[in-house]
Amino acid sequence: MDEVDRRHRAFYDAEVRERAARPLGMHLGGDGFDRALAEIGRVAAPGALVAVGVWGAGRDDEWTDPHGRRFRHRTDEDVRARLGSLGRLLEFEAWEPYADDVHYQLALVRVDG
């Protein structure tokens, strides 16, 4: 990371003790969700609690709507696995599905450290 990137960060490393990220990931395609989790992990203090909420589905799917907005649904298994990069998954809840098996996923993670 170059010096310019470091100067423009909103938080220092391990500065945040609690964080809620909702709805994280719904509009992040490609590796955007992983990069967002990595940034949360960077700013979260060891032992911090992080609540993450995303919209998921029974299938992994990515698309762009007619207005140019990007959407991404991930399976429960995929979200659980990715959240493991932050720390220990304490809770994971998948709400009742709506049409097309779309549902809200809510997790609580204790950051490693």
ROGU-184878 format. One line per 5 residues: their letters; for each residue x, y, z of N, C-alpha, C, O. Coordinates in steps of 0.02 Angstrom, whole numbers. Layout:
A = X/Y/Z/X/Y/Z/X/Y/Z/X/Y/Z; ...
***
This chain:
MDEVD = 42/-58/0/0/0/0/45/62/0/94/64/37; 28/111/-41/70/170/-44/50/222/9/-3/215/41; 91/273/17/81/324/69/15/361/60/-17/379/110; -6/373/-1/-69/409/-13/-128/369/15/-172/398/46; -129/304/4/-183/263/30/-186/266/106/-240/272/135
RRHRA = -129/264/139/-127/265/213/-154/331/240/-187/331/292; -140/386/208/-162/452/233/-237/461/226/-266/502/262; -270/426/182/-341/436/169/-386/385/204/-445/382/190; -359/347/249/-399/299/286/-438/334/342/-412/380/374; -499/313/353/-540/343/405/-522/318/475/-533/353/524
FYDAE = -494/257/479/-478/227/543/-408/198/542/-383/176/490; -376/198/601/-311/166/608/-321/91/616/-376/68/630; -267/53/608/-270/-19/619/-293/-34/691/-272/-1/738; -336/-84/698/-360/-109/763/-390/-55/807/-384/-58/868; -423/-6/778/-451/51/816/-523/40/838/-543/67/890
VRERA = -562/1/802/-634/-4/814/-649/-65/857/-626/-120/843; -688/-55/911/-704/-110/957/-770/-144/940/-779/-202/957; -815/-110/906/-878/-140/884/-894/-112/816/-877/-55/800; -927/-153/775/-944/-130/707/-1005/-167/682/-1010/-228/689; -1051/-130/653/-1108/-160/619/-1101/-144/545/-1092/-85/527
ARPLG = -1105/-193/503/-1100/-184/430/-1161/-214/398/-1164/-275/387; -1210/-172/382/-1272/-196/351/-1294/-146/300/-1288/-86/314; -1319/-162/244/-1314/-228/212/-1249/-232/171/-1246/-208/115; -1201/-262/200/-1135/-269/169/-1137/-323/116/-1161/-378/127; -1111/-308/59/-1101/-359/8/-1153/-363/-46/-1140/-393/-99
MHLGG = -1211/-335/-37/-1264/-343/-86/-1246/-311/-153/-1266/-336/-206; -1207/-257/-150/-1189/-223/-212/-1115/-230/-229/-1089/-193/-271; -1081/-276/-196/-1009/-286/-208/-999/-349/-249/-1007/-405/-223; -981/-341/-311/-968/-399/-353/-895/-420/-350/-855/-388/-315; -879/-472/-385/-810/-496/-388/-783/-509/-319/-814/-543/-279
DGFDR = -723/-481/-304/-692/-491/-239/-708/-434/-190/-675/-428/-139; -758/-393/-206/-775/-335/-165/-795/-353/-94/-777/-318/-47; -832/-408/-85/-853/-430/-18/-792/-449/23/-786/-431/81; -746/-486/-7/-685/-506/28/-642/-445/46/-614/-443/101; -638/-397/2/-599/-336/16/-632/-296/72/-598/-268/114
ALAEI = -699/-293/73/-734/-258/127/-723/-293/194/-711/-260/244; -725/-359/194/-711/-396/256/-640/-385/279/-627/-379/339; -593/-383/232/-523/-371/250/-515/-302/282/-477/-295/330; -550/-252/256/-545/-185/285/-577/-183/354/-550/-151/400; -633/-217/363/-663/-222/430/-614/-256/478/-605/-234/534
GRVAA = -583/-310/455/-534/-345/496/-474/-301/513/-446/-306/568; -454/-257/468/-397/-212/480/-413/-162/535/-371/-150/579; -472/-132/534/-488/-79/581/-515/-106/647/-515/-70/698; -539/-168/648/-568/-196/709/-513/-216/758/-464/-248/739; -523/-197/820/-476/-216/873/-482/-291/887/-536/-319/877
PGALV = -429/-324/909/-434/-395/927/-489/-404/980/-492/-368/1029; -532/-453/968/-587/-466/1013/-650/-426/999/-701/-436/1032; -649/-381/950/-707/-340/934/-764/-384/909/-753/-437/880; -825/-361/921/-884/-394/894/-904/-358/830/-909/-297/829; -916/-397/778/-937/-369/714/-1002/-403/693/-1005/-464/689
AVGVW = -1054/-363/680/-1117/-388/655/-1119/-374/580/-1109/-317/558; -1132/-426/541/-1134/-419/468/-1201/-444/443/-1222/-500/460; -1235/-403/402/-1298/-424/372/-1294/-418/297/-1271/-367/271; -1315/-469/262/-1315/-469/189/-1377/-504/164/-1409/-543/199; -1395/-489/101/-1449/-525/68/-1417/-583/30/-1370/-574/-8
GAGRD = -1444/-643/41/-1417/-702/8/-1472/-741/-25/-1530/-719/-30; -1454/-800/-47/-1502/-844/-81/-1477/-916/-77/-1422/-929/-53; -1517/-961/-101/-1498/-1031/-103/-1448/-1046/-159/-1426/-1103/-166; -1431/-996/-198/-1383/-1003/-253/-1340/-941/-255/-1361/-887/-234; -1280/-948/-281/-1235/-891/-290/-1254/-858/-356/-1257/-890/-408
DEWTD = -1267/-792/-353/-1292/-758/-412/-1268/-685/-413/-1267/-653/-361; -1249/-661/-472/-1228/-591/-479/-1258/-564/-543/-1257/-597/-595; -1286/-502/-540/-1317/-473/-598/-1319/-397/-592/-1306/-370/-538; -1335/-363/-646/-1343/-291/-648/-1415/-277/-671/-1438/-305/-720; -1449/-233/-633/-1518/-218/-651/-1521/-167/-708/-1469/-141/-729
PHGRR = -1580/-153/-735/-1586/-107/-792/-1561/-36/-778/-1548/2/-825; -1553/-18/-714/-1529/49/-695/-1453/50/-685/-1425/101/-666; -1421/-7/-697/-1348/-11/-690/-1324/-27/-621/-1263/-25/-609; -1368/-44/-574/-1348/-63/-506/-1328/-136/-505/-1364/-179/-530; -1271/-150/-474/-1246/-218/-468/-1275/-251/-405/-1282/-219/-353
FRHRT = -1293/-314/-411/-1319/-353/-355/-1281/-419/-350/-1258/-446/-400; -1275/-445/-289/-1241/-508/-278/-1275/-544/-220/-1281/-516/-166; -1296/-606/-231/-1321/-649/-178/-1271/-706/-170/-1246/-734/-218; -1257/-723/-107/-1213/-779/-92/-1251/-830/-50/-1298/-813/-15; -1230/-892/-54/-1262/-945/-15/-1242/-937/58/-1193/-904/74
DEDVR = -1281/-967/103/-1265/-966/174/-1196/-995/186/-1157/-967/225; -1180/-1050/153/-1116/-1083/162/-1058/-1037/141/-1006/-1034/174; -1067/-1001/86/-1015/-956/61/-1004/-899/109/-946/-881/124; -1058/-869/134/-1051/-813/181/-1017/-836/245/-972/-802/270; -1038/-893/272/-1005/-920/332/-930/-929/321/-890/-909/364
ARLGS = -912/-958/266/-841/-970/251/-802/-905/246/-747/-899/273; -830/-855/213/-796/-791/204/-790/-754/270/-739/-721/282; -841/-758/313/-838/-725/377/-784/-755/422/-760/-722/469; -765/-817/409/-711/-848/446/-645/-811/440/-601/-819/482; -638/-770/388/-577/-731/380/-572/-676/433/-517/-651/446
LGRLL = -628/-657/463/-628/-606/515/-612/-635/584/-578/-603/624; -637/-695/596/-628/-724/663/-677/-780/674/-695/-817/628; -698/-786/737/-742/-842/757/-815/-822/747/-838/-772/775; -850/-861/708/-921/-850/695/-961/-871/757/-963/-930/774; -991/-822/791/-1029/-836/852/-1101/-854/837/-1129/-899/868
EFEAW = -1131/-819/790/-1201/-832/771/-1210/-821/696/-1177/-778/666; -1254/-860/667/-1273/-850/597/-1347/-867/591/-1368/-921/611; -1385/-821/564/-1457/-831/556/-1476/-815/485/-1459/-762/458; -1512/-860/454/-1540/-850/387/-1616/-845/395/-1648/-892/418; -1643/-788/377/-1715/-777/385/-1754/-819/335/-1726/-846/288
EPYAD = -1819/-822/346/-1862/-859/300/-1856/-830/230/-1855/-769/221; -1851/-874/180/-1843/-849/111/-1904/-813/84/-1961/-829/101; -1890/-763/43/-1942/-729/4/-1947/-766/-62/-1925/-823/-68; -1977/-734/-111/-1982/-764/-178/-1911/-778/-205/-1864/-743/-188; -1905/-828/-246/-1842/-847/-277/-1788/-866/-227/-1729/-863/-243
DVHYQ = -1807/-887/-166/-1761/-911/-115/-1713/-857/-90/-1661/-873/-62; -1731/-793/-98/-1690/-738/-72/-1706/-729/2/-1765/-730/21; -1655/-719/43/-1665/-711/114/-1609/-668/144/-1556/-660/115; -1623/-642/204/-1573/-602/239/-1530/-647/282/-1554/-695/313; -1466/-633/283/-1418/-670/322/-1387/-623/373/-1362/-570/355
LALVR = -1388/-640/437/-1362/-598/490/-1312/-639/531/-1327/-694/553; -1253/-610/542/-1201/-647/578/-1167/-602/629/-1165/-541/622; -1142/-634/682/-1102/-600/733/-1035/-636/736/-1032/-697/745; -981/-598/729/-913/-625/726/-871/-592/780/-874/-531/790; -831/-632/816/-780/-606/862/-714/-605/825/-690/-657/803
VDG = -685/-545/818/-623/-537/779/-565/-571/815/-557/-565/875; -525/-606/776/-465/-640/803/-416/-589/830/-416/-531/810; -375/-612/875/-322/-567/898/-299/-579/967/-255/-544/991
***
